[in-house]
Amino acid sequence: MVMTSEPTGNPPGATRPAESLTHLDHRFREFLAGLPDDRPPWFCFFSSGLLHVVHHFLRFVPEPLNCVFVCSALSAEEIALRDRMSGGLPVFDMDDRVGSHEIFELLLRNTDRPF
């Protein structure tokens, strides 16, 4: 029987899978530093093929909300559409096609304030 010391069930000394998107950490921190700091950012994640939701979403976003888009693998047409619809809200674009779990890891690893 192998004794484990980690809740993952891995034996002591086993390597964990690499965290996602660490290659974006520096660029993401620079992006975060440019956001207003008078209120917490409210991050909205969208990936390619889901921008039909943006139009409806933006109808319900109150103006004082510090809304920030984090977008994954959008085409040039989707980027242009998002930018037209959002009216200049801050955006962090990435080429990587990822899901919400990876985005949550990116946020937890890099934010220094509530979100």
Residue, then its C-alpha position, 0 to 999 in steps of 0.5 A: m500500500v502506498m501512503t499519500s500525503e496529498p489529497t490528490g492521491n499522488p504519492p509523496g514526491a510525485t509531480r503535479p500537472a502543470e498549471s494552465l496559462t502560466h505563460l500569460d501571467h506576466r502579461f495578465r498582471e500588466f493588464l490588471a495594473g492598468l484597471p481602475d482600482d476604485r472598485p473590484p473588477w467583475f471578470c466575464f469570460f467568453s470564448s469563440g462561438l459564445l459571443h451571441v451572449v455578449h449582446h444580451f449580457l451587456r443589456f444588464v450590466p450597470e454602468p458603474l460596474n468595473c466589467v472586464f472581458v477575458c476572451s479565449a481564441l476569438s476570431a478577428e470578426e468576433i473581436a471586432l463585434r465584441d469591441r463594437m458591442s462593448g463600447g470600449l470595456p477593458v479586454f484581455d485576449m488570449d489565443d489559447r482555447v481554454g475553459s472556465h477552470e483555466i481562467f479561474e486558475l489564472l485569476l486566482r494566481n494573479t489577482d491581488r484584490p477581490f473580484 
